[in-house]
């Protein structure tokens, strides 16, 4: 990932190497998790979109791949994961090596429109240059892209959300976040590793410019205005 700070990439990889054996326990994902909800939504859309192939970005230990394969057994599904230790966990759980390969989300080693749909689940908030990732997802997708990720503007209490939304509207959020993170621009936690302050809505116009229609759903409980109240969002862009 050439466009990211190499130190940040190494920190992220080091975290996943250290926690690979405990990855699934730490992240505690099950079928009530927001990403499994999003996976179920995606599986239901595959017939509507006539999807025959899917590329998943940042597949980790392959839980999402396995879940999608169960729901969509006739669809060709490939995942990429840059951390060898996480891929090895997946292989030990009978994920075929040809279905989970090494890869760089900012420079996908696939042809234009090679997959009907390209998706990601909780990956974009770990990558500084998420715009470049979206560009690559749009490039290699023929019919649609699907992202399930954070909306930092919808996280926290009503007061905290309002403050963040005002700062973002005034274009002050980057400065405040820079100060808050002591110049790093990211946070480190045992539960999520290295993460950036990210909102799915930040890439909305980018996706809309390349898609005929864009559809949004909250993957955790929220009020009617998802931008202001949804902490996690799934977005489908149809070309």
Backbone as CSV, one residue per row, in Angstrom:
resi,resn,N_x,N_y,N_z,CA_x,CA_y,CA_z,C_x,C_y,C_z
1,UNK,0.839,-1.184,0.000,0.000,0.000,0.000,0.883,1.246,0.000
2,UNK,1.297,1.644,-1.159,2.299,2.679,-1.307,1.838,4.025,-0.777
3,UNK,0.523,4.241,-0.763,0.027,5.558,-0.410,-0.173,5.717,1.093
4,UNK,0.146,4.738,1.853,0.038,4.827,3.293,1.426,4.904,3.921
5,UNK,1.462,5.442,5.111,2.713,5.496,5.854,3.156,4.084,6.190
6,UNK,4.395,3.754,5.838,4.887,2.390,6.025,4.874,1.970,7.482
7,UNK,5.113,2.913,8.408,5.085,2.576,9.834,3.696,2.125,10.260
8,UNK,2.668,2.776,9.733,1.294,2.415,10.079,0.942,1.035,9.540
9,UNK,1.403,0.737,8.337,1.164,-0.589,7.760,1.827,-1.661,8.610
10,UNK,3.052,-1.407,9.043,3.770,-2.379,9.866,3.103,-2.568,11.226
11,UNK,2.606,-1.491,11.810,1.891,-1.582,13.086,0.659,-2.466,12.924
12,UNK,-0.092,-2.224,11.847,-1.310,-2.989,11.601,-1.009,-4.470,11.389
13,UNK,0.002,-4.753,10.556,0.353,-6.152,10.296,0.868,-6.834,11.555
14,UNK,1.666,-6.099,12.357,2.188,-6.652,13.591,1.065,-7.022,14.545
15,UNK,0.064,-6.170,14.607,-1.096,-6.450,15.476,-1.779,-7.749,15.057
16,UNK,-2.038,-7.910,13.758,-2.742,-9.104,13.298,-1.881,-10.363,13.406
17,UNK,-0.571,-10.218,13.224,0.308,-11.365,13.421,0.266,-11.830,14.873
18,UNK,0.299,-10.843,15.784,0.319,-11.148,17.222,-0.997,-11.739,17.699
19,UNK,-2.099,-11.325,17.090,-3.419,-11.743,17.582,-4.110,-12.756,16.671
20,UNK,-3.414,-13.264,15.656,-4.047,-14.143,14.666,-4.766,-15.326,15.302
21,UNK,-4.114,-15.982,16.265,-4.716,-17.154,16.902,-5.959,-16.799,17.709
22,UNK,-6.052,-15.536,18.134,-7.194,-15.111,18.941,-8.126,-14.169,18.173
23,UNK,-7.886,-14.045,16.872,-8.591,-13.059,16.054,-10.111,-13.177,16.175
24,UNK,-10.626,-14.378,15.993,-12.072,-14.550,15.991,-12.669,-14.338,17.381
25,UNK,-11.926,-14.712,18.416,-12.402,-14.489,19.783,-12.403,-13.003,20.117
26,UNK,-11.331,-12.294,19.743,-11.225,-10.861,20.031,-12.336,-10.089,19.339
27,UNK,-12.558,-10.402,18.071,-13.562,-9.664,17.302,-14.980,-10.173,17.565
28,UNK,-15.078,-11.362,18.124,-16.344,-11.871,18.665,-17.500,-11.731,17.680
29,UNK,-17.251,-12.031,16.417,-18.300,-11.899,15.408,-19.193,-13.133,15.402
30,UNK,-20.499,-12.919,15.336,-21.459,-13.999,15.177,-22.571,-13.487,14.282
31,UNK,-23.656,-14.227,14.176,-24.692,-13.863,13.232,-25.568,-12.709,13.698
32,UNK,-25.254,-12.113,14.857,-25.925,-10.879,15.273,-25.041,-9.667,14.990
33,UNK,-23.823,-9.908,14.512,-22.868,-8.851,14.206,-23.335,-8.039,12.995
34,UNK,-22.964,-6.740,12.966,-23.402,-5.868,11.872,-22.933,-6.348,10.507
35,UNK,-21.751,-6.969,10.453,-21.252,-7.406,9.155,-21.947,-8.670,8.675
36,UNK,-22.360,-9.532,9.592,-23.128,-10.699,9.186,-24.512,-10.284,8.700
37,UNK,-25.071,-9.252,9.323,-26.322,-8.685,8.845,-26.141,-8.191,7.409
38,UNK,-25.027,-7.473,7.176,-24.732,-6.961,5.841,-24.486,-8.104,4.850
39,UNK,-23.789,-9.151,5.290,-23.553,-10.313,4.437,-24.867,-10.958,4.007
40,UNK,-25.809,-11.039,4.929,-27.115,-11.618,4.620,-27.859,-10.760,3.603
41,UNK,-27.755,-9.436,3.764,-28.370,-8.520,2.802,-27.751,-8.718,1.421
42,UNK,-26.416,-8.814,1.385,-25.722,-9.003,0.107,-26.135,-10.312,-0.546
43,UNK,-26.203,-11.373,0.244,-26.588,-12.674,-0.301,-27.973,-12.603,-0.936
44,UNK,-28.875,-11.860,-0.303,-30.220,-11.714,-0.849,-30.272,-10.912,-2.134
45,UNK,-29.257,-10.077,-2.350,-29.222,-9.227,-3.537,-28.590,-9.908,-4.744
46,UNK,-27.912,-11.023,-4.518,-27.162,-11.639,-5.616,-28.082,-12.120,-6.747
47,UNK,-29.254,-12.629,-6.421,-30.186,-13.053,-7.466,-30.711,-11.852,-8.237
48,UNK,-31.054,-10.794,-7.524,-31.570,-9.580,-8.146,-30.565,-8.982,-9.126
49,UNK,-29.281,-9.007,-8.721,-28.218,-8.427,-9.549,-27.619,-9.427,-10.531
50,UNK,-28.066,-10.693,-10.450,-27.536,-11.771,-11.309,-26.005,-11.873,-11.171
51,UNK,-25.569,-11.979,-9.925,-24.143,-12.033,-9.610,-23.612,-13.457,-9.778
52,UNK,-22.509,-13.580,-10.511,-21.870,-14.883,-10.696,-20.480,-14.935,-10.083
53,UNK,-19.902,-13.765,-9.749,-18.564,-13.748,-9.140,-18.451,-12.573,-8.177
54,UNK,-17.734,-12.810,-7.064,-17.562,-11.802,-6.014,-16.103,-11.769,-5.579
55,UNK,-15.574,-10.564,-5.395,-14.258,-10.374,-4.775,-14.468,-9.685,-3.439
56,UNK,-13.910,-10.269,-2.371,-14.019,-9.702,-1.031,-12.672,-9.129,-0.615
57,UNK,-12.669,-7.874,-0.175,-11.439,-7.159,0.187,-11.193,-7.261,1.693
58,UNK,-10.019,-7.753,2.100,-9.686,-7.841,3.521,-10.469,-8.925,4.226
59,UNK,-10.263,-10.172,3.801,-11.099,-11.284,4.260,-10.719,-11.850,5.620
60,UNK,-9.579,-11.416,6.185,-9.188,-11.894,7.510,-9.026,-13.403,7.550
61,UNK,-9.719,-14.041,8.484,-9.645,-15.499,8.627,-10.706,-16.217,7.801
62,UNK,-11.354,-15.495,6.916,-12.268,-16.128,5.964,-13.671,-16.388,6.458
63,UNK,-14.053,-15.796,7.595,-15.401,-16.055,8.118,-16.479,-15.585,7.152
64,UNK,-16.292,-14.384,6.594,-17.262,-13.861,5.645,-17.330,-14.692,4.378
65,UNK,-16.172,-15.154,3.915,-16.134,-16.006,2.729,-16.951,-17.269,2.939
66,UNK,-16.746,-17.913,4.081,-17.459,-19.153,4.376,-18.960,-18.923,4.467
67,UNK,-19.329,-17.825,5.094,-20.749,-17.494,5.260,-21.399,-17.238,3.902
68,UNK,-20.724,-16.476,3.048,-21.256,-16.208,1.711,-21.354,-17.483,0.880
69,UNK,-20.338,-18.363,1.001,-20.356,-19.617,0.255,-21.531,-20.493,0.668
70,UNK,-21.858,-20.467,1.959,-23.007,-21.243,2.439,-24.311,-20.713,1.850
71,UNK,-24.427,-19.392,1.783,-25.650,-18.771,1.291,-25.722,-18.746,-0.233
72,UNK,-24.559,-18.693,-0.871,-24.497,-18.562,-2.348,-23.526,-19.596,-2.924
73,UNK,-23.823,-20.880,-2.830,-22.864,-21.922,-3.219,-22.498,-21.939,-4.699
74,UNK,-23.319,-21.344,-5.560,-23.056,-21.383,-6.995,-22.212,-20.206,-7.481
75,UNK,-21.943,-19.252,-6.593,-21.199,-18.058,-6.985,-19.703,-18.250,-6.736
76,UNK,-18.896,-17.835,-7.697,-17.439,-17.855,-7.512,-17.057,-16.705,-6.580
77,UNK,-16.426,-17.021,-5.450,-16.080,-16.015,-4.455,-14.594,-16.106,-4.123
78,UNK,-13.883,-15.006,-4.301,-12.455,-14.919,-4.002,-12.249,-13.830,-2.955
79,UNK,-11.358,-14.078,-1.992,-11.019,-13.080,-0.994,-9.539,-12.736,-1.062
80,UNK,-9.201,-11.495,-0.700,-7.789,-11.141,-0.558,-7.519,-10.729,0.879
81,UNK,-6.346,-11.098,1.386,-5.940,-10.780,2.755,-4.415,-10.654,2.787
82,UNK,-3.882,-9.472,3.144,-2.435,-9.259,3.098,-1.647,-9.901,4.245
83,UNK,-2.331,-10.291,5.329,-1.628,-10.839,6.491,-1.594,-12.368,6.395
84,UNK,-0.378,-12.902,6.237,-0.201,-14.342,6.037,-0.777,-15.146,7.194
85,UNK,-0.572,-14.679,8.415,-1.028,-15.421,9.594,-2.549,-15.594,9.615
86,UNK,-3.272,-14.577,9.147,-4.734,-14.687,9.094,-5.158,-15.656,7.993
87,UNK,-4.454,-15.621,6.875,-4.755,-16.573,5.798,-4.518,-18.005,6.265
88,UNK,-3.438,-18.214,7.031,-3.135,-19.559,7.516,-4.238,-20.091,8.431
89,UNK,-4.825,-19.213,9.246,-5.969,-19.617,10.083,-7.111,-20.077,9.189
90,UNK,-7.375,-19.321,8.130,-8.453,-19.674,7.202,-8.194,-21.028,6.550
91,UNK,-6.953,-21.258,6.114,-6.623,-22.529,5.467,-6.803,-23.704,6.435
92,UNK,-6.471,-23.466,7.701,-6.631,-24.533,8.701,-8.104,-24.843,8.958
93,UNK,-8.975,-23.915,8.547,-10.424,-24.114,8.691,-11.066,-24.487,7.357
94,UNK,-10.255,-25.029,6.472,-10.694,-25.601,5.197,-11.166,-24.565,4.181
95,UNK,-10.674,-23.358,4.289,-10.879,-22.390,3.207,-9.813,-22.692,2.154
96,UNK,-10.189,-23.015,0.920,-9.201,-23.352,-0.113,-8.236,-22.197,-0.381
97,UNK,-6.974,-22.532,-0.586,-5.963,-21.496,-0.815,-6.238,-20.675,-2.060
98,UNK,-6.856,-21.302,-3.058,-7.151,-20.560,-4.283,-8.325,-19.583,-4.095
99,UNK,-9.040,-19.702,-2.971,-10.170,-18.809,-2.717,-9.822,-17.694,-1.735
100,UNK,-8.655,-17.741,-1.122,-8.192,-16.664,-0.240,-6.712,-16.450,-0.526
101,UNK,-6.407,-15.333,-1.157,-5.044,-15.086,-1.625,-4.489,-13.777,-1.067
102,UNK,-3.184,-13.632,-1.177,-2.526,-12.393,-0.785,-2.956,-11.279,-1.743
103,UNK,-3.032,-10.053,-1.233,-3.431,-8.965,-2.117,-3.379,-7.613,-1.438
104,UNK,-3.274,-6.572,-2.236,-3.199,-5.191,-1.782,-4.471,-4.473,-2.220
105,UNK,-5.259,-4.009,-1.257,-6.547,-3.386,-1.571,-6.400,-2.093,-2.361
106,UNK,-5.238,-1.436,-2.252,-5.038,-0.183,-2.979,-4.484,-0.405,-4.387
107,UNK,-4.155,-1.653,-4.698,-3.647,-1.983,-6.027,-4.024,-3.430,-6.342
108,UNK,-5.282,-3.613,-6.706,-5.808,-4.954,-6.920,-5.225,-5.562,-8.196
109,UNK,-4.758,-6.777,-8.079,-4.102,-7.455,-9.194,-5.136,-8.218,-10.032
110,UNK,-6.136,-7.462,-10.498,-7.192,-8.047,-11.320,-7.508,-7.101,-12.469
111,UNK,-8.089,-7.653,-13.515,-8.454,-6.867,-14.683,-9.670,-5.970,-14.405
112,UNK,-9.863,-4.972,-15.219,-11.068,-4.152,-15.144,-12.306,-5.039,-15.308
113,UNK,-13.296,-4.823,-14.455,-14.587,-5.539,-14.541,-14.437,-7.056,-14.449
114,UNK,-13.417,-7.536,-13.730,-13.188,-8.987,-13.666,-14.231,-9.702,-12.803
115,UNK,-14.763,-9.004,-11.798,-15.780,-9.595,-10.920,-17.103,-8.846,-11.073
116,UNK,-18.185,-9.574,-10.967,-19.499,-8.917,-11.020,-19.659,-7.925,-9.876
117,UNK,-19.214,-8.327,-8.683,-19.376,-7.479,-7.500,-18.116,-7.535,-6.645
118,UNK,-17.731,-6.403,-6.092,-16.603,-6.337,-5.159,-17.125,-5.790,-3.834
119,UNK,-16.723,-6.409,-2.713,-17.264,-6.021,-1.419,-16.176,-5.922,-0.359
120,UNK,-16.513,-5.285,0.747,-15.633,-5.238,1.919,-16.493,-5.143,3.167
121,UNK,-15.992,-5.723,4.251,-16.701,-5.732,5.523,-15.733,-5.326,6.638
122,UNK,-15.835,-4.068,7.075,-15.006,-3.576,8.175,-13.544,-3.425,7.853
123,UNK,-13.210,-3.197,6.594,-11.808,-3.050,6.183,-11.396,-1.601,5.960
124,UNK,-12.288,-0.792,5.394,-11.924,0.566,4.978,-11.440,1.443,6.126
125,UNK,-11.959,1.235,7.333,-11.524,2.103,8.435,-10.132,1.728,8.959
126,UNK,-9.528,0.698,8.361,-8.151,0.332,8.703,-7.154,0.831,7.652
127,UNK,-7.631,1.502,6.612,-6.773,1.935,5.510,-6.853,3.449,5.381
128,UNK,-5.699,4.098,5.426,-5.695,5.561,5.359,-6.278,6.066,4.037
129,UNK,-5.803,5.538,2.941,-6.265,6.005,1.628,-7.457,5.172,1.173
130,UNK,-8.587,5.331,1.855,-9.775,4.550,1.510,-10.343,4.951,0.148
131,UNK,-10.094,6.181,-0.290,-10.573,6.612,-1.611,-9.939,5.773,-2.715
132,UNK,-8.651,5.490,-2.579,-7.954,4.679,-3.570,-8.520,3.261,-3.599
133,UNK,-8.853,2.730,-2.426,-9.449,1.392,-2.358,-10.787,1.369,-3.092
134,UNK,-11.616,2.386,-2.855,-12.901,2.464,-3.540,-12.704,2.558,-5.054
135,UNK,-11.727,3.346,-5.487,-11.417,3.437,-6.920,-11.096,2.063,-7.500
136,UNK,-10.300,1.299,-6.768,-9.930,-0.040,-7.230,-11.130,-0.989,-7.221
137,UNK,-11.969,-0.891,-6.206,-13.173,-1.720,-6.155,-14.086,-1.419,-7.336
138,UNK,-14.231,-0.140,-7.647,-15.053,0.261,-8.788,-14.442,-0.204,-10.111
139,UNK,-13.116,-0.184,-10.176,-12.437,-0.583,-11.414,-12.644,-2.044,-11.745
140,UNK,-12.480,-2.915,-10.754,-12.526,-4.359,-11.042,-13.932,-4.941,-10.958
141,UNK,-14.924,-4.123,-10.606,-16.305,-4.596,-10.531,-17.052,-4.292,-11.810
142,UNK,-17.860,-5.213,-12.254,-18.640,-5.057,-13.488,-20.032,-4.518,-13.208
143,UNK,-20.656,-5.003,-12.113,-22.052,-4.650,-11.859,-22.268,-3.800,-10.608
144,UNK,-21.479,-4.039,-9.550,-21.779,-3.351,-8.290,-20.624,-3.449,-7.307
145,UNK,-20.633,-2.542,-6.328,-19.773,-2.692,-5.152,-20.654,-2.612,-3.913
146,UNK,-20.185,-3.247,-2.845,-20.941,-3.299,-1.587,-19.956,-3.091,-0.450
147,UNK,-20.192,-2.074,0.389,-19.313,-1.834,1.536,-20.120,-1.828,2.826
148,UNK,-19.559,-2.431,3.856,-20.162,-2.449,5.190,-19.103,-1.967,6.163
149,UNK,-19.325,-0.768,6.731,-18.266,-0.194,7.553,-18.810,0.840,8.535
150,UNK,-17.892,1.571,9.153,-18.240,2.543,10.187,-18.819,3.831,9.612
151,UNK,-19.589,4.517,10.450,-19.964,5.905,10.224,-19.652,6.648,11.512
152,UNK,-18.424,7.190,11.593,-18.001,7.832,12.842,-18.905,9.009,13.217
153,UNK,-19.575,9.607,12.232,-20.458,10.739,12.508,-21.747,10.307,13.201
154,UNK,-22.044,9.012,13.174,-23.238,8.495,13.830,-22.934,7.731,15.104
155,UNK,-21.702,7.803,15.586,-21.301,7.086,16.803,-21.383,8.003,18.022
156,UNK,-21.724,7.434,19.173,-21.737,8.191,20.420,-23.103,8.754,20.766
157,UNK,-23.125,9.548,21.819,-24.372,10.162,22.278,-24.855,11.204,21.277
158,UNK,-26.082,11.675,21.460,-26.636,12.680,20.561,-25.791,13.949,20.556
159,UNK,-25.301,14.340,21.729,-24.467,15.539,21.837,-23.153,15.342,21.094
160,UNK,-22.492,14.194,21.310,-21.217,13.930,20.642,-21.395,13.866,19.132
161,UNK,-22.476,13.232,18.683,-22.741,13.151,17.243,-22.929,14.546,16.652
162,UNK,-23.681,15.383,17.360,-23.949,16.736,16.864,-22.668,17.543,16.740
163,UNK,-21.789,17.415,17.733,-20.514,18.149,17.704,-19.664,17.694,16.528
164,UNK,-19.573,16.378,16.326,-18.779,15.851,15.217,-19.343,16.293,13.873
165,UNK,-20.647,16.272,13.740,-21.277,16.649,12.481,-21.071,18.132,12.170
166,UNK,-21.108,18.979,13.218,-20.851,20.413,13.028,-19.402,20.633,12.607
167,UNK,-18.477,19.957,13.290,-17.062,20.092,12.950,-16.798,19.624,11.519
168,UNK,-17.451,18.547,11.132,-17.269,18.022,9.781,-17.836,18.991,8.746
169,UNK,-18.999,19.565,9.047,-19.613,20.528,8.131,-18.746,21.776,7.966
170,UNK,-18.052,22.155,9.035,-17.172,23.321,9.001,-15.770,22.976,8.489
171,UNK,-15.589,21.714,8.114,-14.301,21.212,7.612,-13.191,21.346,8.659
172,UNK,-13.570,21.143,9.906,-12.611,21.215,11.010,-12.304,19.842,11.607
173,UNK,-13.016,18.803,11.123,-12.877,17.494,11.751,-11.456,16.938,11.635
174,UNK,-10.813,17.124,10.484,-9.449,16.605,10.314,-8.490,17.241,11.320
175,UNK,-8.645,18.526,11.530,-7.780,19.223,12.487,-8.036,18.728,13.898
176,UNK,-9.300,18.604,14.265,-9.655,18.132,15.613,-9.157,16.703,15.818
177,UNK,-9.329,15.861,14.805,-8.873,14.471,14.906,-7.349,14.396,14.991
178,UNK,-6.664,15.282,14.268,-5.204,15.358,14.321,-4.740,15.679,15.741
179,UNK,-5.415,16.630,16.369,-5.082,17.005,17.754,-5.434,15.873,18.712
180,UNK,-6.601,15.294,18.523,-7.088,14.222,19.390,-6.156,13.010,19.378
181,UNK,-5.602,12.700,18.227,-4.716,11.533,18.090,-3.238,11.907,18.220
182,UNK,-2.990,13.128,18.688,-1.622,13.628,18.898,-0.772,13.562,17.629
183,UNK,-1.414,13.924,16.531,-0.715,14.013,15.268,-0.629,12.732,14.464
184,UNK,-1.046,11.608,15.047,-0.930,10.330,14.338,-2.029,10.159,13.281
185,UNK,-3.215,10.646,13.594,-4.330,10.475,12.669,-5.037,9.146,12.811
186,UNK,-4.595,8.314,13.740,-5.214,7.012,13.954,-5.213,6.667,15.438
187,UNK,-5.998,5.658,15.799,-6.027,5.155,17.173,-5.558,3.706,17.184
188,UNK,-5.087,3.246,18.330,-4.690,1.857,18.517,-5.491,1.258,19.655
189,UNK,-6.057,0.087,19.431,-6.796,-0.590,20.492,-6.576,-2.088,20.372
190,UNK,-6.697,-2.787,21.474,-6.501,-4.232,21.469,-7.620,-4.934,20.714
191,UNK,-8.792,-4.302,20.683,-9.927,-4.934,20.027,-9.991,-4.706,18.527
192,UNK,-9.350,-3.625,18.030,-9.492,-3.302,16.614,-8.171,-2.949,15.941
193,UNK,-7.081,-2.995,16.661,-5.798,-2.671,16.062,-5.702,-1.205,15.688
194,UNK,-5.052,-0.914,14.575,-4.897,0.452,14.101,-6.118,0.825,13.262
195,UNK,-6.780,1.922,13.645,-8.001,2.322,12.949,-8.035,3.826,12.756
196,UNK,-8.639,4.237,11.641,-8.800,5.650,11.326,-10.246,6.061,11.557
197,UNK,-10.424,7.342,11.831,-11.778,7.884,11.953,-12.400,7.870,10.567
198,UNK,-13.464,7.097,10.389,-13.984,6.871,9.044,-15.510,6.857,9.014
199,UNK,-16.053,7.372,7.910,-17.490,7.293,7.651,-17.719,6.798,6.232
200,UNK,-18.603,5.831,6.080,-18.994,5.345,4.761,-19.473,6.503,3.885
201,UNK,-20.131,7.483,4.504,-20.684,8.602,3.746,-19.585,9.466,3.110
202,UNK,-18.366,9.340,3.602,-17.251,10.095,3.048,-16.987,9.706,1.594
203,UNK,-17.311,8.463,1.244,-17.085,7.978,-0.112,-18.358,7.957,-0.957
204,UNK,-19.432,8.534,-0.431,-20.723,8.462,-1.130,-20.653,9.093,-2.526
205,UNK,-20.183,10.339,-2.627,-20.147,11.023,-3.917,-19.227,10.313,-4.907
206,UNK,-18.125,9.776,-4.387,-17.188,9.037,-5.232,-17.884,7.829,-5.861
207,UNK,-18.633,7.099,-5.058,-19.346,5.919,-5.550,-20.490,6.321,-6.471
208,UNK,-21.231,7.350,-6.071,-22.373,7.817,-6.864,-21.944,8.246,-8.257
209,UNK,-20.748,8.831,-8.383,-20.276,9.309,-9.682,-20.001,8.171,-10.655
210,UNK,-19.834,6.941,-10.150,-19.530,5.796,-11.007,-20.669,4.788,-11.082
211,UNK,-21.749,5.054,-10.360,-22.860,4.106,-10.301,-24.181,4.767,-10.693
212,UNK,-25.059,4.013,-11.301,-26.370,4.526,-11.683,-27.257,4.758,-10.463
213,UNK,-27.083,3.935,-9.439,-27.874,4.105,-8.222,-27.083,3.665,-7.010
214,UNK,-27.371,4.288,-5.857,-26.718,3.956,-4.590,-27.797,3.715,-3.542
215,UNK,-27.630,2.642,-2.759,-28.625,2.258,-1.761,-27.933,2.077,-0.414
216,UNK,-28.549,2.581,0.658,-27.925,2.595,1.980,-28.849,1.964,3.007
217,UNK,-28.267,1.160,3.915,-29.036,0.561,5.002,-28.197,0.576,6.277
218,UNK,-28.838,0.854,7.414,-28.117,0.763,8.683,-28.013,-0.701,9.085
219,UNK,-26.839,-1.096,9.584,-26.629,-2.487,10.000,-26.663,-2.636,11.521
220,UNK,-26.822,-1.525,12.217,-27.146,-1.500,13.644,-28.303,-0.525,13.827
221,UNK,-29.002,-0.649,14.931,-30.185,0.175,15.156,-29.868,1.663,15.016
222,UNK,-30.772,2.403,14.382,-30.582,3.837,14.175,-31.928,4.505,13.955
223,UNK,-31.946,5.828,14.013,-33.155,6.586,13.704,-33.248,6.798,12.197
224,UNK,-34.221,7.586,11.764,-34.520,7.706,10.343,-33.387,8.338,9.544
225,UNK,-32.639,9.260,10.141,-31.522,9.905,9.454,-30.246,9.108,9.723
226,UNK,-29.865,8.277,8.760,-28.728,7.370,8.958,-27.409,8.124,9.070
227,UNK,-27.255,9.195,8.321,-26.032,9.998,8.383,-25.770,10.476,9.804
228,UNK,-26.837,10.850,10.504,-26.692,11.433,11.837,-26.741,10.415,12.970
229,UNK,-27.325,9.226,12.726,-27.588,8.325,13.859,-27.087,6.890,13.699
230,UNK,-26.650,6.494,12.514,-26.236,5.103,12.300,-24.730,4.964,12.488
231,UNK,-24.315,4.141,13.436,-22.880,3.954,13.687,-22.248,3.018,12.666
232,UNK,-23.073,2.160,12.060,-22.564,1.212,11.050,-23.558,1.177,9.882
233,UNK,-22.996,1.216,8.684,-23.822,1.369,7.483,-23.327,0.431,6.387
234,UNK,-24.262,-0.095,5.606,-23.932,-0.839,4.394,-24.385,-0.018,3.201
235,UNK,-23.554,0.030,2.168,-23.855,0.817,0.970,-23.659,-0.045,-0.261
236,UNK,-24.668,-0.047,-1.119,-24.613,-0.774,-2.382,-24.622,0.218,-3.535
237,UNK,-23.610,0.160,-4.382,-23.555,0.971,-5.581,-23.758,0.076,-6.789
238,UNK,-24.806,0.349,-7.582,-25.109,-0.459,-8.771,-24.729,0.318,-10.021
239,UNK,-23.906,-0.289,-10.855,-23.434,0.383,-12.066,-24.475,0.352,-13.187
